[in-house]
Amino acid sequence: MKTLIIGIIAGSLTTIAFLPQLIRAVKTKHTKDLSLGTFSLFGAGVFLWLIYGILLKEMPIILANAVTLIFVLLIAFMKIKHG
Amino acid sequence: MKTLIIGIIAGSLTTIAFLPQLIRAVKTKHTKDLSLGTFSLFGAGVFLWLIYGILLKEMPIILANAVTLIFVLLIAFMKIKHG
């Protein structure tokens, strides 16, 4: 139970974390300082964490990574768009 | 075994992912487009994932998050330094 709660808080934080970066990119349309390599590799890794969570049947891992993947793909898209 | 391998690859990717961003920040000394909120929240979340991995005794989660935490703290430090 303690593990589940910590997992839910951890997943909420590492997921919500990408919102300020996404909002900043959308607002400023400036993404020059962002590394496309970082967001590409991270997106691929998050996708595999999602599979890992499904195999472990650990809901915090599944939920956190599913939503994070969407945010990270959107940031990568902004980077590709604005350079 | 399959789960462990996927976890190791996932952890390697989401950890190595932050290296290009860190290298870019160190080289260019430009971090204006980075969101401090993102790297702060993400760092806090990664710290909790580390605790979560320790409680689950899942080595891929422990290792990945320990190293990721170091990279993310260094990026946050660069952001604070260069604005």
Backbone of each chain as nested JSON, in Angstrom:
{
  "chains": [
    {"id": "A", "residues": [
      {"number": 1, "name": "MET", "atoms": {"N": [0.84, -1.212, 0.0], "CA": [0.0, 0.0, 0.0], "C": [0.873, 1.259, 0.0]}},
      {"number": 2, "name": "LYS", "atoms": {"N": [1.893, 1.272, 0.909], "CA": [2.837, 2.394, 0.954], "C": [3.543, 2.53, -0.399]}},
      {"number": 3, "name": "THR", "atoms": {"N": [3.951, 1.373, -0.95], "CA": [4.638, 1.37, -2.246], "C": [3.739, 1.961, -3.326]}},
      {"number": 4, "name": "LEU", "atoms": {"N": [2.457, 1.567, -3.304], "CA": [1.502, 2.054, -4.303], "C": [1.359, 3.569, -4.217]}},
      {"number": 5, "name": "ILE", "atoms": {"N": [1.245, 4.086, -2.99], "CA": [1.071, 5.535, -2.801], "C": [2.313, 6.296, -3.283]}},
      {"number": 6, "name": "ILE", "atoms": {"N": [3.5, 5.793, -2.914], "CA": [4.739, 6.44, -3.369], "C": [4.827, 6.392, -4.895]}},
      {"number": 7, "name": "GLY", "atoms": {"N": [4.438, 5.256, -5.476], "CA": [4.444, 5.119, -6.929], "C": [3.499, 6.106, -7.592]}},
      {"number": 8, "name": "ILE", "atoms": {"N": [2.331, 6.304, -6.987], "CA": [1.348, 7.234, -7.561], "C": [1.867, 8.679, -7.487]}},
      {"number": 9, "name": "ILE", "atoms": {"N": [2.467, 9.044, -6.344], "CA": [3.017, 10.407, -6.22], "C": [4.193, 10.588, -7.188]}},
      {"number": 10, "name": "ALA", "atoms": {"N": [5.065, 9.573, -7.246], "CA": [6.226, 9.635, -8.153], "C": [5.755, 9.794, -9.594]}},
      {"number": 11, "name": "GLY", "atoms": {"N": [4.791, 8.981, -9.977], "CA": [4.275, 9.01, -11.348], "C": [3.585, 10.331, -11.656]}},
      {"number": 12, "name": "SER", "atoms": {"N": [2.86, 10.867, -10.684], "CA": [2.197, 12.156, -10.893], "C": [3.241, 13.238, -11.13]}},
      {"number": 13, "name": "LEU", "atoms": {"N": [4.301, 13.232, -10.316], "CA": [5.349, 14.258, -10.433], "C": [6.094, 14.157, -11.767]}},
      {"number": 14, "name": "THR", "atoms": {"N": [6.561, 12.952, -12.12], "CA": [7.36, 12.84, -13.351], "C": [6.488, 13.016, -14.6]}},
      {"number": 15, "name": "THR", "atoms": {"N": [5.175, 12.937, -14.434], "CA": [4.268, 13.166, -15.563], "C": [3.935, 14.646, -15.683]}},
      {"number": 16, "name": "ILE", "atoms": {"N": [3.443, 15.231, -14.566], "CA": [3.092, 16.664, -14.535], "C": [4.32, 17.51, -14.888]}},
      {"number": 17, "name": "ALA", "atoms": {"N": [5.517, 17.008, -14.524], "CA": [6.778, 17.731, -14.755], "C": [6.905, 18.257, -16.18]}},
      {"number": 18, "name": "PHE", "atoms": {"N": [6.407, 17.49, -17.16], "CA": [6.625, 17.896, -18.551], "C": [5.656, 18.967, -19.034]}},
      {"number": 19, "name": "LEU", "atoms": {"N": [4.628, 19.239, -18.227], "CA": [3.667, 20.273, -18.617], "C": [4.295, 21.665, -18.711]}},
      {"number": 20, "name": "PRO", "atoms": {"N": [5.07, 22.126, -17.699], "CA": [5.676, 23.467, -17.823], "C": [6.543, 23.599, -19.068]}},
      {"number": 21, "name": "GLN", "atoms": {"N": [7.288, 22.528, -19.417], "CA": [8.145, 22.592, -20.612], "C": [7.3, 22.669, -21.881]}},
      {"number": 22, "name": "LEU", "atoms": {"N": [6.219, 21.899, -21.9], "CA": [5.326, 21.902, -23.061], "C": [4.666, 23.278, -23.218]}},
      {"number": 23, "name": "ILE", "atoms": {"N": [4.16, 23.815, -22.109], "CA": [3.494, 25.13, -22.127], "C": [4.484, 26.21, -22.575]}},
      {"number": 24, "name": "ARG", "atoms": {"N": [5.718, 26.127, -22.041], "CA": [6.746, 27.114, -22.415], "C": [7.029, 27.059, -23.916]}},
      {"number": 25, "name": "ALA", "atoms": {"N": [7.151, 25.854, -24.456], "CA": [7.446, 25.694, -25.883], "C": [6.293, 26.222, -26.74]}},
      {"number": 26, "name": "VAL", "atoms": {"N": [5.07, 25.94, -26.301], "CA": [3.894, 26.386, -27.056], "C": [3.793, 27.916, -27.019]}},
      {"number": 27, "name": "LYS", "atoms": {"N": [4.002, 28.485, -25.822], "CA": [3.885, 29.943, -25.653], "C": [4.974, 30.711, -26.382]}},
      {"number": 28, "name": "THR", "atoms": {"N": [6.233, 30.314, -26.146], "CA": [7.349, 31.101, -26.671], "C": [7.683, 30.743, -28.125]}},
      {"number": 29, "name": "LYS", "atoms": {"N": [7.281, 29.539, -28.559], "CA": [7.668, 29.012, -29.875], "C": [9.188, 28.975, -30.031]}},
      {"number": 30, "name": "HIS", "atoms": {"N": [9.905, 29.008, -28.901], "CA": [11.37, 28.906, -28.911], "C": [11.777, 27.58, -28.281]}},
      {"number": 31, "name": "THR", "atoms": {"N": [12.465, 26.748, -29.048], "CA": [12.869, 25.441, -28.516], "C": [14.341, 25.166, -28.83]}},
      {"number": 32, "name": "LYS", "atoms": {"N": [15.054, 26.247, -29.171], "CA": [16.458, 26.113, -29.602], "C": [17.315, 25.39, -28.554]}},
      {"number": 33, "name": "ASP", "atoms": {"N": [17.102, 25.705, -27.271], "CA": [17.949, 25.133, -26.22], "C": [17.564, 23.7, -25.853]}},
      {"number": 34, "name": "LEU", "atoms": {"N": [16.439, 23.225, -26.398], "CA": [16.027, 21.848, -26.097], "C": [16.801, 20.875, -26.983]}},
      {"number": 35, "name": "SER", "atoms": {"N": [17.109, 19.71, -26.419], "CA": [17.813, 18.679, -27.178], "C": [16.802, 17.681, -27.743]}},
      {"number": 36, "name": "LEU", "atoms": {"N": [16.737, 17.602, -29.086], "CA": [15.825, 16.64, -29.713], "C": [16.25, 15.213, -29.361]}},
      {"number": 37, "name": "GLY", "atoms": {"N": [17.566, 14.991, -29.251], "CA": [18.08, 13.675, -28.853], "C": [17.501, 13.253, -27.515]}},
      {"number": 38, "name": "THR", "atoms": {"N": [17.49, 14.186, -26.555], "CA": [16.949, 13.894, -25.222], "C": [15.489, 13.488, -25.296]}},
      {"number": 39, "name": "PHE", "atoms": {"N": [14.684, 14.275, -26.002], "CA": [13.255, 13.974, -26.005], "C": [12.922, 12.749, -26.869]}},
      {"number": 40, "name": "SER", "atoms": {"N": [13.742, 12.454, -27.876], "CA": [13.536, 11.243, -28.683], "C": [13.885, 9.996, -27.881]}},
      {"number": 41, "name": "LEU", "atoms": {"N": [15.081, 9.992, -27.292], "CA": [15.513, 8.835, -26.495], "C": [14.578, 8.634, -25.307]}},
      {"number": 42, "name": "PHE", "atoms": {"N": [14.192, 9.76, -24.677], "CA": [13.323, 9.672, -23.512], "C": [11.962, 9.093, -23.899]}},
      {"number": 43, "name": "GLY", "atoms": {"N": [11.431, 9.545, -25.042], "CA": [10.148, 9.029, -25.525], "C": [10.207, 7.524, -25.773]}},
      {"number": 44, "name": "ALA", "atoms": {"N": [11.306, 7.075, -26.413], "CA": [11.471, 5.635, -26.674], "C": [11.547, 4.858, -25.356]}},
      {"number": 45, "name": "GLY", "atoms": {"N": [12.288, 5.417, -24.391], "CA": [12.427, 4.77, -23.084], "C": [11.109, 4.703, -22.329]}},
      {"number": 46, "name": "VAL", "atoms": {"N": [10.36, 5.8, -22.371], "CA": [9.061, 5.858, -21.682], "C": [8.109, 4.817, -22.285]}},
      {"number": 47, "name": "PHE", "atoms": {"N": [8.174, 4.641, -23.6], "CA": [7.354, 3.627, -24.264], "C": [7.694, 2.232, -23.715]}},
      {"number": 48, "name": "LEU", "atoms": {"N": [9.0, 1.966, -23.544], "CA": [9.398, 0.654, -23.006], "C": [9.025, 0.514, -21.524]}},
      {"number": 49, "name": "TRP", "atoms": {"N": [9.093, 1.626, -20.75], "CA": [8.645, 1.57, -19.343], "C": [7.16, 1.223, -19.277]}},
      {"number": 50, "name": "LEU", "atoms": {"N": [6.419, 1.706, -20.265], "CA": [4.989, 1.41, -20.346], "C": [4.78, -0.101, -20.53]}},
      {"number": 51, "name": "ILE", "atoms": {"N": [5.533, -0.694, -21.443], "CA": [5.458, -2.15, -21.666], "C": [5.858, -2.889, -20.384]}},
      {"number": 52, "name": "TYR", "atoms": {"N": [6.929, -2.402, -19.759], "CA": [7.43, -2.991, -18.502], "C": [6.348, -2.957, -17.421]}},
      {"number": 53, "name": "GLY", "atoms": {"N": [5.658, -1.837, -17.3], "CA": [4.576, -1.69, -16.313], "C": [3.431, -2.646, -16.603]}},
      {"number": 54, "name": "ILE", "atoms": {"N": [3.124, -2.815, -17.889], "CA": [2.044, -3.733, -18.289], "C": [2.428, -5.163, -17.909]}},
      {"number": 55, "name": "LEU", "atoms": {"N": [3.709, -5.541, -18.16], "CA": [4.178, -6.888, -17.824], "C": [4.172, -7.126, -16.312]}},
      {"number": 56, "name": "LEU", "atoms": {"N": [4.533, -6.081, -15.536], "CA": [4.547, -6.193, -14.069], "C": [3.145, -6.01, -13.469]}},
      {"number": 57, "name": "LYS", "atoms": {"N": [2.199, -5.576, -14.306], "CA": [0.841, -5.225, -13.859], "C": [0.875, -4.185, -12.732]}},
      {"number": 58, "name": "GLU", "atoms": {"N": [1.78, -3.2, -12.877], "CA": [1.9, -2.129, -11.879], "C": [1.226, -0.865, -12.424]}},
      {"number": 59, "name": "MET", "atoms": {"N": [0.05, -0.571, -11.916], "CA": [-0.766, 0.516, -12.438], "C": [-0.06, 1.882, -12.404]}},
      {"number": 60, "name": "PRO", "atoms": {"N": [0.68, 2.233, -11.316], "CA": [1.348, 3.551, -11.326], "C": [2.325, 3.684, -12.49]}},
      {"number": 61, "name": "ILE", "atoms": {"N": [3.064, 2.608, -12.796], "CA": [4.033, 2.641, -13.898], "C": [3.304, 2.8, -15.239]}},
      {"number": 62, "name": "ILE", "atoms": {"N": [2.198, 2.066, -15.388], "CA": [1.43, 2.104, -16.643], "C": [0.862, 3.503, -16.891]}},
      {"number": 63, "name": "LEU", "atoms": {"N": [0.129, 4.03, -15.902], "CA": [-0.545, 5.325, -16.057], "C": [0.45, 6.458, -16.277]}},
      {"number": 64, "name": "ALA", "atoms": {"N": [1.47, 6.502, -15.408], "CA": [2.455, 7.589, -15.472], "C": [3.112, 7.628, -16.848]}},
      {"number": 65, "name": "ASN", "atoms": {"N": [3.519, 6.455, -17.334], "CA": [4.265, 6.432, -18.593], "C": [3.381, 6.677, -19.811]}},
      {"number": 66, "name": "ALA", "atoms": {"N": [2.114, 6.273, -19.735], "CA": [1.199, 6.519, -20.849], "C": [1.016, 8.027, -21.043]}},
      {"number": 67, "name": "VAL", "atoms": {"N": [0.776, 8.75, -19.944], "CA": [0.544, 10.191, -20.051], "C": [1.852, 10.931, -20.379]}},
      {"number": 68, "name": "THR", "atoms": {"N": [2.955, 10.509, -19.725], "CA": [4.254, 11.141, -19.989], "C": [4.61, 11.023, -21.467]}},
      {"number": 69, "name": "LEU", "atoms": {"N": [4.33, 9.861, -22.049], "CA": [4.649, 9.631, -23.466], "C": [3.96, 10.675, -24.35]}},
      {"number": 70, "name": "ILE", "atoms": {"N": [2.701, 10.985, -24.043], "CA": [1.959, 11.991, -24.825], "C": [2.639, 13.362, -24.713]}},
      {"number": 71, "name": "PHE", "atoms": {"N": [2.96, 13.777, -23.473], "CA": [3.616, 15.082, -23.264], "C": [4.959, 15.152, -24.004]}},
      {"number": 72, "name": "VAL", "atoms": {"N": [5.754, 14.085, -23.877], "CA": [7.098, 14.079, -24.459], "C": [7.021, 14.112, -25.991]}},
      {"number": 73, "name": "LEU", "atoms": {"N": [6.055, 13.382, -26.554], "CA": [5.881, 13.403, -28.012], "C": [5.49, 14.804, -28.478]}},
      {"number": 74, "name": "LEU", "atoms": {"N": [4.641, 15.492, -27.694], "CA": [4.232, 16.849, -28.057], "C": [5.414, 17.824, -27.985]}},
      {"number": 75, "name": "ILE", "atoms": {"N": [6.274, 17.674, -26.96], "CA": [7.462, 18.538, -26.846], "C": [8.406, 18.269, -28.026]}},
      {"number": 76, "name": "ALA", "atoms": {"N": [8.604, 16.989, -28.358], "CA": [9.466, 16.634, -29.501], "C": [8.891, 17.229, -30.791]}},
      {"number": 77, "name": "PHE", "atoms": {"N": [7.579, 17.206, -30.923], "CA": [6.92, 17.78, -32.102], "C": [7.178, 19.284, -32.189]}},
      {"number": 78, "name": "MET", "atoms": {"N": [7.069, 19.985, -31.038], "CA": [7.334, 21.427, -31.0], "C": [8.784, 21.72, -31.398]}},
      {"number": 79, "name": "LYS", "atoms": {"N": [9.695, 20.867, -30.91], "CA": [11.12, 21.039, -31.226], "C": [11.345, 20.858, -32.728]}},
      {"number": 80, "name": "ILE", "atoms": {"N": [10.745, 19.843, -33.317], "CA": [10.897, 19.593, -34.759], "C": [10.31, 20.762, -35.55]}},
      {"number": 81, "name": "LYS", "atoms": {"N": [9.179, 21.288, -35.059], "CA": [8.493, 22.381, -35.741], "C": [9.288, 23.691, -35.674]}},
      {"number": 82, "name": "HIS", "atoms": {"N": [9.798, 24.016, -34.462], "CA": [10.417, 25.332, -34.257], "C": [11.952, 25.316, -34.328]}},
      {"number": 83, "name": "GLY", "atoms": {"N": [12.547, 24.12, -34.297], "CA": [14.001, 23.988, -34.448], "C": [14.802, 24.415, -33.24]}}
    ]},
    {"id": "B", "residues": [
      {"number": 1, "name": "MET", "atoms": {"N": [12.164, -12.727, -16.753], "CA": [13.425, -12.46, -17.472], "C": [13.197, -11.433, -18.588]}},
      {"number": 2, "name": "LYS", "atoms": {"N": [12.104, -11.665, -19.373], "CA": [11.754, -10.73, -20.438], "C": [11.495, -9.343, -19.844]}},
      {"number": 3, "name": "THR", "atoms": {"N": [10.77, -9.33, -18.709], "CA": [10.442, -8.071, -18.035], "C": [11.719, -7.359, -17.604]}},
      {"number": 4, "name": "LEU", "atoms": {"N": [12.664, -8.131, -17.051], "CA": [13.922, -7.555, -16.575], "C": [14.683, -6.908, -17.738]}},
      {"number": 5, "name": "ILE", "atoms": {"N": [14.738, -7.622, -18.879], "CA": [15.471, -7.098, -20.039], "C": [14.821, -5.812, -20.56]}},
      {"number": 6, "name": "ILE", "atoms": {"N": [13.482, -5.827, -20.666], "CA": [12.776, -4.629, -21.121], "C": [13.006, -3.475, -20.136]}},
      {"number": 7, "name": "GLY", "atoms": {"N": [12.983, -3.789, -18.84], "CA": [13.232, -2.764, -17.816], "C": [14.628, -2.174, -17.936]}},
      {"number": 8, "name": "ILE", "atoms": {"N": [15.602, -3.045, -18.21], "CA": [16.989, -2.571, -18.33], "C": [17.139, -1.659, -19.557]}},
      {"number": 9, "name": "ILE", "atoms": {"N": [16.526, -2.072, -20.691], "CA": [16.605, -1.238, -21.902], "C": [15.862, 0.082, -21.674]}},
      {"number": 10, "name": "ALA", "atoms": {"N": [14.673, -0.004, -21.079], "CA": [13.876, 1.202, -20.795], "C": [14.662, 2.159, -19.897]}},
      {"number": 11, "name": "GLY", "atoms": {"N": [15.236, 1.603, -18.835], "CA": [15.991, 2.416, -17.886], "C": [17.228, 3.026, -18.519]}},
      {"number": 12, "name": "SER", "atoms": {"N": [17.891, 2.247, -19.387], "CA": [19.08, 2.768, -20.068], "C": [18.695, 3.949, -20.949]}},
      {"number": 13, "name": "LEU", "atoms": {"N": [17.585, 3.799, -21.697], "CA": [17.137, 4.856, -22.608], "C": [16.732, 6.125, -21.852]}},
      {"number": 14, "name": "THR", "atoms": {"N": [15.869, 5.993, -20.821], "CA": [15.389, 7.199, -20.13], "C": [16.493, 7.84, -19.285]}},
      {"number": 15, "name": "THR", "atoms": {"N": [17.576, 7.099, -19.053], "CA": [18.712, 7.66, -18.31], "C": [19.674, 8.358, -19.273]}},
      {"number": 16, "name": "ILE", "atoms": {"N": [20.119, 7.613, -20.298], "CA": [21.033, 8.168, -21.308], "C": [20.402, 9.386, -21.985]}},
      {"number": 17, "name": "ALA", "atoms": {"N": [19.064, 9.38, -22.093], "CA": [18.316, 10.459, -22.75], "C": [18.74, 11.844, -22.267]}},
      {"number": 18, "name": "PHE", "atoms": {"N": [19.051, 11.979, -20.979], "CA": [19.339, 13.315, -20.448], "C": [20.756, 13.795, -20.741]}},
      {"number": 19, "name": "LEU", "atoms": {"N": [21.598, 12.883, -21.231], "CA": [22.976, 13.275, -21.54], "C": [23.056, 14.321, -22.664]}},
      {"number": 20, "name": "PRO", "atoms": {"N": [22.34, 14.136, -23.804], "CA": [22.42, 15.172, -24.855], "C": [21.986, 16.553, -24.343]}},
      {"number": 21, "name": "GLN", "atoms": {"N": [20.952, 16.602, -23.505], "CA": [20.482, 17.885, -22.975], "C": [21.531, 18.505, -22.052]}},
      {"number": 22, "name": "LEU", "atoms": {"N": [22.155, 17.653, -21.227], "CA": [23.186, 18.134, -20.306], "C": [24.392, 18.652, -21.091]}},
      {"number": 23, "name": "ILE", "atoms": {"N": [24.827, 17.878, -22.085], "CA": [25.976, 18.268, -22.903], "C": [25.685, 19.578, -23.637]}},
      {"number": 24, "name": "ARG", "atoms": {"N": [24.445, 19.686, -24.182], "CA": [24.051, 20.899, -24.909], "C": [24.106, 22.12, -23.986]}},
      {"number": 25, "name": "ALA", "atoms": {"N": [23.589, 21.959, -22.76], "CA": [23.571, 23.075, -21.801], "C": [24.988, 23.485, -21.408]}},
      {"number": 26, "name": "VAL", "atoms": {"N": [25.858, 22.479, -21.213], "CA": [27.247, 22.753, -20.815], "C": [27.988, 23.46, -21.954]}},
      {"number": 27, "name": "LYS", "atoms": {"N": [27.782, 22.958, -23.195], "CA": [28.486, 23.509, -24.35], "C": [28.024, 24.92, -24.684]}},
      {"number": 28, "name": "THR", "atoms": {"N": [26.696, 25.105, -24.811], "CA": [26.162, 26.376, -25.305], "C": [26.035, 27.421, -24.194]}},
      {"number": 29, "name": "LYS", "atoms": {"N": [25.96, 26.957, -22.944], "CA": [25.676, 27.843, -21.798], "C": [24.36, 28.602, -22.003]}},
      {"number": 30, "name": "HIS", "atoms": {"N": [23.504, 28.09, -22.895], "CA": [22.176, 28.676, -23.116], "C": [21.119, 27.705, -22.616]}},
      {"number": 31, "name": "THR", "atoms": {"N": [20.318, 28.155, -21.654], "CA": [19.284, 27.268, -21.098], "C": [17.952, 27.998, -21.011]}},
      {"number": 32, "name": "LYS", "atoms": {"N": [17.849, 29.108, -21.763], "CA": [16.663, 29.961, -21.689], "C": [15.369, 29.199, -21.999]}},
      {"number": 33, "name": "ASP", "atoms": {"N": [15.421, 28.304, -22.996], "CA": [14.206, 27.6, -23.412], "C": [13.845, 26.43, -22.501]}},
      {"number": 34, "name": "LEU", "atoms": {"N": [14.738, 26.101, -21.553], "CA": [14.442, 24.993, -20.634], "C": [13.533, 25.494, -19.52]}},
      {"number": 35, "name": "SER", "atoms": {"N": [12.637, 24.624, -19.075], "CA": [11.738, 24.965, -17.969], "C": [12.312, 24.443, -16.656]}},
      {"number": 36, "name": "LEU", "atoms": {"N": [12.604, 25.374, -15.73], "CA": [13.124, 24.958, -14.414], "C": [12.07, 24.146, -13.667]}},
      {"number": 37, "name": "GLY", "atoms": {"N": [10.79, 24.536, -13.849], "CA": [9.678, 23.789, -13.232], "C": [9.722, 22.324, -13.644]}},
      {"number": 38, "name": "THR", "atoms": {"N": [9.934, 22.092, -14.943], "CA": [9.988, 20.718, -15.457], "C": [11.112, 19.926, -14.79]}},
      {"number": 39, "name": "PHE", "atoms": {"N": [12.318, 20.506, -14.753], "CA": [13.438, 19.735, -14.212], "C": [13.388, 19.605, -12.687]}},
      {"number": 40, "name": "SER", "atoms": {"N": [12.744, 20.567, -12.015], "CA": [12.574, 20.461, -10.562], "C": [11.554, 19.379, -10.21]}},
      {"number": 41, "name": "LEU", "atoms": {"N": [10.37, 19.46, -10.839], "CA": [9.323, 18.461, -10.579], "C": [9.809, 17.07, -10.99]}},
      {"number": 42, "name": "PHE", "atoms": {"N": [10.501, 17.026, -12.134], "CA": [10.979, 15.736, -12.621], "C": [12.008, 15.136, -11.658]}},
      {"number": 43, "name": "GLY", "atoms": {"N": [12.903, 15.981, -11.146], "CA": [13.899, 15.523, -10.175], "C": [13.251, 14.97, -8.909]}},
      {"number": 44, "name": "ALA", "atoms": {"N": [12.225, 15.682, -8.415], "CA": [11.51, 15.223, -7.216], "C": [10.827, 13.89, -7.491]}},
      {"number": 45, "name": "GLY", "atoms": {"N": [10.221, 13.776, -8.678], "CA": [9.542, 12.53, -9.04], "C": [10.506, 11.37, -9.187]}},
      {"number": 46, "name": "VAL", "atoms": {"N": [11.652, 11.637, -9.814], "CA": [12.657, 10.585, -10.01], "C": [13.18, 10.09, -8.655]}},
      {"number": 47, "name": "PHE", "atoms": {"N": [13.331, 11.02, -7.717], "CA": [13.748, 10.641, -6.357], "C": [12.735, 9.673, -5.74]}},
      {"number": 48, "name": "LEU", "atoms": {"N": [11.43, 9.971, -5.927], "CA": [10.4, 9.07, -5.391], "C": [10.34, 7.73, -6.134]}},
      {"number": 49, "name": "TRP", "atoms": {"N": [10.601, 7.748, -7.458], "CA": [10.681, 6.481, -8.207], "C": [11.81, 5.622, -7.666]}},
      {"number": 50, "name": "LEU", "atoms": {"N": [12.892, 6.28, -7.256], "CA": [14.032, 5.566, -6.669], "C": [13.6, 4.847, -5.383]}},
      {"number": 51, "name": "ILE", "atoms": {"N": [12.872, 5.572, -4.523], "CA": [12.348, 4.963, -3.283], "C": [11.405, 3.8, -3.626]}},
      {"number": 52, "name": "TYR", "atoms": {"N": [10.554, 4.045, -4.626], "CA": [9.594, 3.033, -5.085], "C": [10.324, 1.766, -5.549]}},
      {"number": 53, "name": "GLY", "atoms": {"N": [11.389, 1.946, -6.322], "CA": [12.173, 0.814, -6.812], "C": [12.84, 0.062, -5.674]}},
      {"number": 54, "name": "ILE", "atoms": {"N": [13.296, 0.8, -4.671], "CA": [13.93, 0.164, -3.51], "C": [12.89, -0.674, -2.754]}},
      {"number": 55, "name": "LEU", "atoms": {"N": [11.675, -0.127, -2.608], "CA": [10.607, -0.864, -1.909], "C": [10.186, -2.114, -2.686]}},
      {"number": 56, "name": "LEU", "atoms": {"N": [10.155, -1.997, -4.031], "CA": [9.775, -3.152, -4.869], "C": [10.958, -4.096, -5.085]}},
      {"number": 57, "name": "LYS", "atoms": {"N": [12.166, -3.664, -4.67], "CA": [13.412, -4.417, -4.925], "C": [13.577, -4.706, -6.42]}},
      {"number": 58, "name": "GLU", "atoms": {"N": [13.25, -3.712, -7.262], "CA": [13.391, -3.879, -8.711], "C": [14.627, -3.112, -9.187]}},
      {"number": 59, "name": "MET", "atoms": {"N": [15.68, -3.874, -9.472], "CA": [16.971, -3.277, -9.79], "C": [16.943, -2.295, -10.981]}},
      {"number": 60, "name": "PRO", "atoms": {"N": [16.205, -2.612, -12.079], "CA": [16.197, -1.647, -13.197], "C": [15.655, -0.279, -12.76]}},
      {"number": 61, "name": "ILE", "atoms": {"N": [14.602, -0.296, -11.924], "CA": [14.006, 0.973, -11.47], "C": [14.999, 1.728, -10.591]}},
      {"number": 62, "name": "ILE", "atoms": {"N": [15.686, 1.007, -9.706], "CA": [16.645, 1.63, -8.781], "C": [17.798, 2.281, -9.556]}},
      {"number": 63, "name": "LEU", "atoms": {"N": [18.45, 1.474, -10.404], "CA": [19.632, 1.956, -11.128], "C": [19.295, 3.127, -12.05]}},
      {"number": 64, "name": "ALA", "atoms": {"N": [18.221, 2.947, -12.847], "CA": [17.858, 3.977, -13.817], "C": [17.588, 5.304, -13.116]}},
      {"number": 65, "name": "ASN", "atoms": {"N": [16.835, 5.252, -12.03], "CA": [16.446, 6.498, -11.386], "C": [17.586, 7.144, -10.613]}},
      {"number": 66, "name": "ALA", "atoms": {"N": [18.5, 6.34, -10.075], "CA": [19.65, 6.903, -9.366], "C": [20.507, 7.734, -10.326]}},
      {"number": 67, "name": "VAL", "atoms": {"N": [20.794, 7.168, -11.499], "CA": [21.649, 7.876, -12.463], "C": [20.891, 9.06, -13.089]}},
      {"number": 68, "name": "THR", "atoms": {"N": [19.603, 8.832, -13.433], "CA": [18.792, 9.914, -14.008], "C": [18.747, 11.114, -13.068]}},
      {"number": 69, "name": "LEU", "atoms": {"N": [18.614, 10.838, -11.769], "CA": [18.542, 11.915, -10.774], "C": [19.784, 12.807, -10.846]}},
      {"number": 70, "name": "ILE", "atoms": {"N": [20.947, 12.188, -10.992], "CA": [22.191, 12.958, -11.085], "C": [22.175, 13.868, -12.322]}},
      {"number": 71, "name": "PHE", "atoms": {"N": [21.807, 13.292, -13.483], "CA": [21.769, 14.075, -14.729], "C": [20.783, 15.237, -14.614]}},
      {"number": 72, "name": "VAL", "atoms": {"N": [19.595, 14.949, -14.061], "CA": [18.537, 15.966, -13.979], "C": [18.951, 17.084, -13.021]}},
      {"number": 73, "name": "LEU", "atoms": {"N": [19.589, 16.718, -11.909], "CA": [20.074, 17.737, -10.975], "C": [21.119, 18.631, -11.641]}},
      {"number": 74, "name": "LEU", "atoms": {"N": [21.987, 18.022, -12.457], "CA": [23.019, 18.807, -13.155], "C": [22.386, 19.759, -14.181]}},
      {"number": 75, "name": "ILE", "atoms": {"N": [21.351, 19.294, -14.898], "CA": [20.665, 20.166, -15.863], "C": [19.976, 21.319, -15.129]}},
      {"number": 76, "name": "ALA", "atoms": {"N": [19.309, 20.998, -13.993], "CA": [18.641, 22.041, -13.197], "C": [19.672, 23.061, -12.702]}},
      {"number": 77, "name": "PHE", "atoms": {"N": [20.854, 22.578, -12.308], "CA": [21.928, 23.458, -11.852], "C": [22.379, 24.394, -12.979]}},
      {"number": 78, "name": "MET", "atoms": {"N": [22.524, 23.838, -14.188], "CA": [22.915, 24.658, -15.346], "C": [21.858, 25.73, -15.629]}},
      {"number": 79, "name": "LYS", "atoms": {"N": [20.584, 25.338, -15.501], "CA": [19.481, 26.271, -15.739], "C": [19.522, 27.414, -14.709]}},
      {"number": 80, "name": "ILE", "atoms": {"N": [19.744, 27.07, -13.436], "CA": [19.803, 28.084, -12.374], "C": [20.996, 29.015, -12.624]}},
      {"number": 81, "name": "LYS", "atoms": {"N": [22.107, 28.416, -13.083], "CA": [23.333, 29.179, -13.317], "C": [23.188, 30.137, -14.507]}},
      {"number": 82, "name": "HIS", "atoms": {"N": [22.623, 29.632, -15.617], "CA": [22.604, 30.42, -16.856], "C": [21.276, 31.112, -17.138]}},
      {"number": 83, "name": "GLY", "atoms": {"N": [20.236, 30.752, -16.399], "CA": [18.94, 31.422, -16.524], "C": [18.152, 31.071, -17.764]}}
    ]}
  ]
}
